[in-house]
Amino acid sequence: MCIGLPMQVLALSPGHALCQGRGETRQVRTALVGPTAPGDWLLVFLDSARDILSARRAQEINETLDLLDAALQGTRAPAPAGGGTDAFELPSRMSREQLLALSGGAR
């Protein structure tokens, strides 16, 4: 499976950008997105930028990826930076009332 990662541009070279995101640094091809600048956020698939993101959208994607990673590890993700509650809860940790509300079932 291929998942797009938000990465921030650190430096540019012809046709490429040195980017950092999710704990790693990569040389990314930029031919599909056109001109970029240091500080821009890119959505990267297999070392190729596919879209230019706003900082807010990059944060949302990172928070979602954190939730997925936590679910795969069987742990709870940290609360989203914007506050609020987790985007999802594992059904095994839900109360009967929460499961009924989620499924639209009768009480």
PyMOL commands that set and color helices and strands:
alter all, ss='L'
color gray80, all
select helices_A, chain A and resi 55-73+91-93+96-103
alter helices_A, ss='H'
color red, helices_A
select strands_A, chain A and resi 5-13+16-21+24-29+41-45+48-53
alter strands_A, ss='S'
color yellow, strands_A
deselect
rebuild
show_as cartoon
